[in-house]
Amino acid sequence: RLAVISGTWAQGTPEVSDTANGSFYLFTPLNRRFEIGWFLPFSLIAPDPASPATSTTRGTGDLTVAARFLLAEDTTYSFTANCYVRCPTGSPETGNGVTSLSPDLEFWTHPTGKWVVRGGVGATVPTNLTAASLPLLEENPWTGFNLSPGPFSSFDARLAAGYYITPSDAPVLKHLCGTLATNFHTQLSGGNASYFSITPGMRTGIGRDWYLLAGFEVPLIGPLPFSNQAIVQAIKNF
């Protein structure tokens, strides 16, 4: 079982104002191979569709529910099949109220020494678009859960590598890990726009099965939803 409190703040672009996001994630295993993931953005500050460069609006995001099935595992790797279902529970004025399906395959591996690598490939297919959400999604498409686009189908890929700097018995900063993550999305319908970002970051244990994660995401290929984004997460195993 795993719970995460996540907060982000993103510096805007000339076309899009600054944004922020507060989210809660919960992983609830039903047995050794099957679990349900819950991803709820409970507080959003998003660009106002009427004036995205200068104004913002506040509300909640769409709940995403994920069925996750463990295909194979060993001491050095694991593979999972997942289906993320975005539910239209959020505020339409923040570009939410959208339904989409995101099936994917994900992996984790410990190839050698202190290195760890993880990633995944999949697709996102919207199944319900509203007149209220379309203006914001078209102005700032790479938003939502895991930057999933709303107004079109996309191919999604991500890859991350980490290196453990301290051991589990270190007096402070247990299991300190430096990381570099990448995210890639490209349209499969309605155009050929793509998004690619890199996120240098870190994760460390802070005691009693609590972990602190921080990252700084920089988009390199757009249309860009922000200039850069600071990410901070508190993670609890229980």
DRENTORTI-972168 format. One record per residue (C-alpha): residue number from 0; x, y, z; residue in three letters. Coordinates in steps of 0.05 Angstrom, whole numbers. Layout:
% residues N
+-----+--------+--------+--------+-----+
:   i :      x :      y :      z :  aa :
+-----+--------+--------+--------+-----+
: NUM :      X :      Y :      Z : ALA :
...
+-----+--------+--------+--------+-----+
END
This chain:
% residues 238
+-----+--------+--------+--------+-----+
:   i :      x :      y :      z :  aa :
+-----+--------+--------+--------+-----+
:   0 :      0 :      0 :      0 : ARG :
:   1 :     25 :     69 :    -18 : LEU :
:   2 :     -2 :    139 :     -9 : ALA :
:   3 :     25 :    203 :    -41 : VAL :
:   4 :     11 :    277 :    -30 : ILE :
:   5 :     36 :    315 :    -91 : SER :
:   6 :     43 :    390 :   -104 : GLY :
:   7 :     67 :    425 :   -167 : THR :
:   8 :     77 :    497 :   -188 : TRP :
:   9 :     89 :    514 :   -261 : ALA :
:  10 :    117 :    578 :   -290 : GLN :
:  11 :     75 :    600 :   -349 : GLY :
:  12 :     93 :    620 :   -420 : THR :
:  13 :     74 :    683 :   -459 : PRO :
:  14 :     11 :    645 :   -481 : GLU :
:  15 :     -7 :    611 :   -415 : VAL :
:  16 :     -8 :    637 :   -344 : SER :
:  17 :     24 :    604 :   -283 : ASP :
:  18 :    -11 :    541 :   -258 : THR :
:  19 :    -11 :    497 :   -195 : ALA :
:  20 :    -36 :    429 :   -175 : ASN :
:  21 :    -48 :    392 :   -110 : GLY :
:  22 :    -62 :    317 :   -117 : SER :
:  23 :    -71 :    255 :    -75 : PHE :
:  24 :    -51 :    185 :   -100 : TYR :
:  25 :    -69 :    119 :    -67 : LEU :
:  26 :    -50 :     48 :    -87 : PHE :
:  27 :    -94 :     -7 :    -58 : THR :
:  28 :    -72 :    -79 :    -73 : PRO :
:  29 :   -127 :   -132 :    -74 : LEU :
:  30 :    -78 :   -190 :    -77 : ASN :
:  31 :     -5 :   -202 :    -97 : ARG :
:  32 :    -18 :   -189 :   -171 : ARG :
:  33 :    -76 :   -140 :   -176 : PHE :
:  34 :    -84 :    -70 :   -148 : GLU :
:  35 :   -125 :     -7 :   -159 : ILE :
:  36 :    -92 :     61 :   -164 : GLY :
:  37 :   -131 :    125 :   -148 : TRP :
:  38 :   -106 :    193 :   -172 : PHE :
:  39 :   -145 :    255 :   -150 : LEU :
:  40 :   -125 :    327 :   -166 : PRO :
:  41 :   -162 :    361 :   -109 : PHE :
:  42 :   -138 :    432 :   -121 : SER :
:  43 :   -122 :    463 :   -189 : LEU :
:  44 :   -103 :    532 :   -212 : ILE :
:  45 :   -110 :    531 :   -288 : ALA :
:  46 :   -110 :    582 :   -345 : PRO :
:  47 :   -176 :    616 :   -357 : ASP :
:  48 :   -201 :    594 :   -426 : PRO :
:  49 :   -226 :    665 :   -441 : ALA :
:  50 :   -157 :    696 :   -427 : SER :
:  51 :   -105 :    640 :   -416 : PRO :
:  52 :    -44 :    687 :   -418 : ALA :
:  53 :    -67 :    733 :   -362 : THR :
:  54 :   -122 :    700 :   -320 : SER :
:  55 :   -131 :    636 :   -281 : THR :
:  56 :   -189 :    596 :   -254 : THR :
:  57 :   -193 :    548 :   -195 : ARG :
:  58 :   -227 :    481 :   -186 : GLY :
:  59 :   -217 :    406 :   -180 : THR :
:  60 :   -188 :    356 :   -230 : GLY :
:  61 :   -214 :    291 :   -258 : ASP :
:  62 :   -207 :    228 :   -216 : LEU :
:  63 :   -166 :    175 :   -251 : THR :
:  64 :   -175 :    102 :   -231 : VAL :
:  65 :   -123 :     51 :   -254 : ALA :
:  66 :   -128 :    -25 :   -255 : ALA :
:  67 :    -57 :    -51 :   -249 : ARG :
:  68 :    -39 :   -125 :   -261 : PHE :
:  69 :     30 :   -155 :   -246 : LEU :
:  70 :     51 :   -196 :   -306 : LEU :
:  71 :    120 :   -219 :   -282 : ALA :
:  72 :    171 :   -203 :   -228 : GLU :
:  73 :    238 :   -225 :   -200 : ASP :
:  74 :    288 :   -193 :   -153 : THR :
:  75 :    314 :   -150 :   -210 : THR :
:  76 :    253 :   -133 :   -252 : TYR :
:  77 :    177 :   -127 :   -256 : SER :
:  78 :    126 :   -118 :   -312 : PHE :
:  79 :     55 :    -92 :   -304 : THR :
:  80 :     -5 :    -83 :   -350 : ALA :
:  81 :    -47 :    -22 :   -333 : ASN :
:  82 :   -110 :     14 :   -355 : CYS :
:  83 :   -119 :     85 :   -330 : TYR :
:  84 :   -191 :    110 :   -334 : VAL :
:  85 :   -200 :    185 :   -328 : ARG :
:  86 :   -269 :    200 :   -300 : CYS :
:  87 :   -307 :    266 :   -313 : PRO :
:  88 :   -310 :    288 :   -240 : THR :
:  89 :   -271 :    353 :   -245 : GLY :
:  90 :   -289 :    426 :   -257 : SER :
:  91 :   -304 :    441 :   -331 : PRO :
:  92 :   -276 :    511 :   -322 : GLU :
:  93 :   -207 :    481 :   -309 : THR :
:  94 :   -209 :    439 :   -372 : GLY :
:  95 :   -234 :    377 :   -335 : ASN :
:  96 :   -298 :    337 :   -340 : GLY :
:  97 :   -263 :    293 :   -392 : VAL :
:  98 :   -266 :    217 :   -399 : THR :
:  99 :   -206 :    180 :   -429 : SER :
: 100 :   -175 :    111 :   -429 : LEU :
: 101 :   -100 :    101 :   -424 : SER :
: 102 :    -77 :     28 :   -429 : PRO :
: 103 :     -3 :     17 :   -422 : ASP :
: 104 :     53 :    -31 :   -404 : LEU :
: 105 :    103 :    -11 :   -350 : GLU :
: 106 :    169 :    -40 :   -325 : PHE :
: 107 :    220 :    -32 :   -270 : TRP :
: 108 :    289 :    -62 :   -270 : THR :
: 109 :    353 :    -62 :   -229 : HIS :
: 110 :    405 :    -75 :   -284 : PRO :
: 111 :    470 :    -69 :   -246 : THR :
: 112 :    504 :    -39 :   -185 : GLY :
: 113 :    466 :     20 :   -156 : LYS :
: 114 :    425 :     35 :   -219 : TRP :
: 115 :    350 :     29 :   -228 : VAL :
: 116 :    310 :     40 :   -291 : VAL :
: 117 :    235 :     45 :   -302 : ARG :
: 118 :    187 :     65 :   -358 : GLY :
: 119 :    125 :     50 :   -398 : GLY :
: 120 :     90 :     56 :   -465 : VAL :
: 121 :     17 :     64 :   -481 : GLY :
: 122 :    -37 :    106 :   -512 : ALA :
: 123 :    -91 :    156 :   -489 : THR :
: 124 :   -159 :    157 :   -523 : VAL :
: 125 :   -211 :    209 :   -502 : PRO :
: 126 :   -283 :    184 :   -502 : THR :
: 127 :   -321 :    244 :   -478 : ASN :
: 128 :   -307 :    317 :   -493 : LEU :
: 129 :   -350 :    375 :   -469 : THR :
: 130 :   -361 :    444 :   -500 : ALA :
: 131 :   -337 :    476 :   -435 : ALA :
: 132 :   -271 :    438 :   -434 : SER :
: 133 :   -251 :    442 :   -507 : LEU :
: 134 :   -227 :    515 :   -508 : PRO :
: 135 :   -177 :    504 :   -452 : LEU :
: 136 :   -155 :    436 :   -478 : LEU :
: 137 :   -143 :    464 :   -547 : GLU :
: 138 :   -104 :    524 :   -519 : GLU :
: 139 :    -63 :    481 :   -471 : ASN :
: 140 :    -69 :    408 :   -493 : PRO :
: 141 :    -15 :    372 :   -453 : TRP :
: 142 :    -50 :    373 :   -385 : THR :
: 143 :    -87 :    325 :   -342 : GLY :
: 144 :    -63 :    261 :   -309 : PHE :
: 145 :      9 :    246 :   -331 : ASN :
: 146 :      3 :    303 :   -382 : LEU :
: 147 :    -49 :    263 :   -420 : SER :
: 148 :    -81 :    304 :   -475 : PRO :
: 149 :   -155 :    316 :   -477 : GLY :
: 150 :   -177 :    335 :   -548 : PRO :
: 151 :   -142 :    279 :   -587 : PHE :
: 152 :   -114 :    209 :   -581 : SER :
: 153 :    -39 :    203 :   -567 : SER :
: 154 :     19 :    155 :   -561 : PHE :
: 155 :     52 :    161 :   -492 : ASP :
: 156 :    122 :    138 :   -470 : ALA :
: 157 :    165 :    151 :   -409 : ARG :
: 158 :    233 :    129 :   -385 : LEU :
: 159 :    270 :    144 :   -321 : ALA :
: 160 :    337 :    124 :   -291 : ALA :
: 161 :    362 :    131 :   -220 : GLY :
: 162 :    427 :    120 :   -182 : TYR :
: 163 :    428 :    105 :   -107 : TYR :
: 164 :    477 :    150 :    -71 : ILE :
: 165 :    467 :    127 :      1 : THR :
: 166 :    449 :     58 :     30 : PRO :
: 167 :    387 :     40 :     70 : SER :
: 168 :    425 :     44 :    136 : ASP :
: 169 :    454 :    114 :    125 : ALA :
: 170 :    447 :    159 :    187 : PRO :
: 171 :    411 :    212 :    146 : VAL :
: 172 :    380 :    214 :     76 : LEU :
: 173 :    370 :    138 :     73 : LYS :
: 174 :    365 :    110 :      2 : HIS :
: 175 :    380 :    178 :    -29 : LEU :
: 176 :    371 :    169 :   -104 : CYS :
: 177 :    387 :    218 :   -160 : GLY :
: 178 :    340 :    211 :   -219 : THR :
: 179 :    328 :    235 :   -290 : LEU :
: 180 :    259 :    223 :   -321 : ALA :
: 181 :    233 :    236 :   -392 : THR :
: 182 :    161 :    241 :   -417 : ASN :
: 183 :    140 :    238 :   -490 : PHE :
: 184 :     70 :    245 :   -521 : HIS :
: 185 :     51 :    253 :   -594 : THR :
: 186 :    -17 :    260 :   -628 : GLN :
: 187 :    -47 :    200 :   -663 : LEU :
: 188 :   -108 :    238 :   -690 : SER :
: 189 :   -124 :    309 :   -710 : GLY :
: 190 :    -52 :    332 :   -721 : GLY :
: 191 :     21 :    316 :   -708 : ASN :
: 192 :     39 :    358 :   -647 : ALA :
: 193 :     86 :    326 :   -597 : SER :
: 194 :    109 :    339 :   -526 : TYR :
: 195 :    175 :    320 :   -494 : PHE :
: 196 :    203 :    339 :   -426 : SER :
: 197 :    261 :    321 :   -379 : ILE :
: 198 :    257 :    321 :   -304 : THR :
: 199 :    319 :    317 :   -261 : PRO :
: 200 :    302 :    300 :   -189 : GLY :
: 201 :    315 :    261 :   -126 : MET :
: 202 :    282 :    214 :    -76 : ARG :
: 203 :    303 :    200 :     -5 : THR :
: 204 :    277 :    165 :     57 : GLY :
: 205 :    260 :    210 :    117 : ILE :
: 206 :    242 :    156 :    167 : GLY :
: 207 :    182 :    113 :    188 : ARG :
: 208 :    169 :     91 :    116 : ASP :
: 209 :    162 :    163 :     92 : TRP :
: 210 :    198 :    186 :     30 : TYR :
: 211 :    209 :    255 :     -1 : LEU :
: 212 :    211 :    263 :    -77 : LEU :
: 213 :    227 :    328 :   -114 : ALA :
: 214 :    236 :    344 :   -188 : GLY :
: 215 :    242 :    401 :   -237 : PHE :
: 216 :    208 :    388 :   -303 : GLU :
: 217 :    230 :    426 :   -366 : VAL :
: 218 :    190 :    418 :   -431 : PRO :
: 219 :    234 :    417 :   -493 : LEU :
: 220 :    182 :    405 :   -548 : ILE :
: 221 :    113 :    436 :   -550 : GLY :
: 222 :     62 :    466 :   -554 : PRO :
: 223 :     85 :    478 :   -483 : LEU :
: 224 :     37 :    479 :   -423 : PRO :
: 225 :     90 :    515 :   -380 : PHE :
: 226 :    162 :    540 :   -382 : SER :
: 227 :    184 :    496 :   -324 : ASN :
: 228 :    150 :    460 :   -266 : GLN :
: 229 :    172 :    446 :   -194 : ALA :
: 230 :    146 :    380 :   -165 : ILE :
: 231 :    146 :    359 :    -92 : VAL :
: 232 :    116 :    294 :    -64 : GLN :
: 233 :    111 :    262 :      4 : ALA :
: 234 :    105 :    186 :     -1 : ILE :
: 235 :     82 :    138 :     53 : LYS :
: 236 :     88 :     62 :     51 : ASN :
: 237 :     40 :     27 :     99 : PHE :
+-----+--------+--------+--------+-----+
END
